[in-house]
């Protein structure tokens, strides 16, 4: 069983940066693709970024490409989301997720492929 705990959210001005962290527990953490989703009030949950278990493949939503970077440190059981050039439309609760199946060579953008979710961390970008 994988458990996820996010941290690093907060309030930042437009153009600023934040780094989210997600610490995973459980012996299968290192074998799973990991990702980040976000949800703001009144909007659908939306894919942000994902990384394979081997960290060789990443994928990003078009809205964050060139601004956000996902990475993982297996030794620390941690996944990161570096967010730069933040915009007010990035304001949301950000959720760390672990994919359902281990050792997949690709990543998914659909929430149904992720069976473990963290509690979420709030990111607020002021204009």
Secondary structure per residue as TSV (DSSP state, phi and psi in degrees):
chain	resnum	aa	ss	phi	psi
A	1	X	-	360.0	126.4
A	2	X	-	-97.0	134.9
A	3	X	E	-121.9	144.7
A	4	X	E	-128.0	136.9
A	5	X	E	-131.9	119.1
A	6	X	E	-93.4	156.2
A	7	X	E	-156.4	168.7
A	8	X	-	105.2	-4.6
A	9	X	-	-71.4	171.0
A	10	X	E	164.6	-166.0
A	11	X	E	-104.6	131.1
A	12	X	E	-143.9	153.4
A	13	X	E	-81.8	159.0
A	14	X	T	-52.8	132.8
A	15	X	T	91.7	-9.1
A	16	X	-	-81.3	-176.1
A	17	X	-	-132.0	152.7
A	18	X	E	-144.2	152.6
A	19	X	E	-123.6	119.0
A	20	X	E	-89.8	144.0
A	21	X	E	-123.3	149.5
A	22	X	E	-138.5	112.1
A	23	X	E	-96.1	127.9
A	24	X	E	-107.4	147.0
A	25	X	E	-123.7	158.5
A	26	X	S	109.3	144.2
A	27	X	T	-71.0	-14.8
A	28	X	T	-97.8	3.8
A	29	X	G	-55.6	-45.6
A	30	X	G	-70.5	-11.1
A	31	X	G	-97.6	-1.0
A	32	X	E	-106.9	143.6
A	33	X	E	-66.1	147.4
A	34	X	E	-125.7	155.8
A	35	X	E	-154.9	178.4
A	36	X	E	-131.4	134.3
A	37	X	E	-120.0	165.1
A	38	X	E	-143.1	155.9
A	39	X	E	-147.3	130.7
A	40	X	-	-114.2	158.8
A	41	X	T	-55.6	130.9
A	42	X	T	80.3	2.6
A	43	X	S	-119.7	158.9
A	44	X	-	-70.2	151.9
A	45	X	-	-63.0	138.4
A	46	X	E	-131.8	139.2
A	47	X	E	-68.2	139.9
A	48	X	E	-114.7	-56.1
A	49	X	E	-161.8	158.1
A	50	X	E	-151.6	158.6
A	51	X	E	-143.5	138.9
A	52	X	-	-70.3	167.2
A	53	X	T	-61.0	-31.8
A	54	X	T	-86.9	-5.4
A	55	X	S	65.8	18.8
A	56	X	S	-91.1	-18.9
A	57	X	-	-128.9	134.9
A	58	X	E	-129.5	159.1
A	59	X	E	-145.4	147.9
A	60	X	E	-137.1	150.2
A	61	X	-	-66.8	147.7
A	62	X	T	-57.6	-33.1
A	63	X	T	-69.0	-16.3
A	64	X	T	-118.4	-5.4
A	65	X	T	-57.2	135.1
A	66	X	T	85.2	-11.2
A	67	X	T	-115.8	-35.1
A	68	X	E	-108.4	148.4
A	69	X	E	-135.8	127.7
A	70	X	E	-101.7	142.0
A	71	X	E	-151.4	167.3
A	72	X	E	-143.4	149.0
A	73	X	E	-123.1	102.6
A	74	X	G	-66.8	-33.1
A	75	X	G	-62.5	-29.6
A	76	X	G	-103.4	2.5
A	77	X	T	52.1	42.6
A	78	X	E	-131.0	140.4
A	79	X	E	-115.6	141.2
A	80	X	E	-120.3	153.0
A	81	X	E	-131.6	104.7
A	82	X	E	-85.5	121.9
A	83	X	E	-117.6	115.7
A	84	X	-	-116.2	164.9
A	85	X	S	49.2	48.4
A	86	X	-	-65.6	146.5
A	87	X	-	-122.3	158.4
A	88	X	G	-56.4	-32.4
A	89	X	G	-71.6	-6.7
A	90	X	G	-82.8	-6.8
A	91	X	-	-61.8	125.4
A	92	X	E	-179.4	170.6
A	93	X	E	-88.4	127.5
A	94	X	E	-103.3	130.4
A	95	X	E	-116.0	132.9
A	96	X	E	-86.8	140.3
A	97	X	E	-136.5	151.8
A	98	X	E	-120.1	135.9
A	99	X	E	-72.4	154.8
A	100	X	E	-66.7	-41.0
A	101	X	E	-108.7	138.0
A	102	X	E	-80.2	159.7
A	103	X	T	59.4	26.8
A	104	X	-	-76.1	141.1
A	105	X	S	-88.2	7.4
A	106	X	S	-142.4	177.7
A	107	X	-	-122.2	161.7
A	108	X	-	-117.9	149.2
A	109	X	-	-103.5	-6.5
A	110	X	S	-91.2	136.8
A	111	X	G	-63.8	-23.8
A	112	X	G	-66.1	-20.1
A	113	X	G	-81.2	-7.7
A	114	X	E	-110.7	120.6
A	115	X	E	-106.6	-2.2
A	116	X	E	-127.7	127.9
A	117	X	E	-127.4	142.8
A	118	X	-	-78.8	-178.7
A	119	X	-	-82.0	-14.5
A	120	X	-	96.6	150.4
A	121	X	E	-136.1	134.4
A	122	X	E	-81.1	131.8
A	123	X	E	-119.7	124.0
A	124	X	E	-124.7	125.1
A	125	X	E	-113.1	117.0
A	126	X	E	-90.0	145.8
A	127	X	-	-89.9	360.0
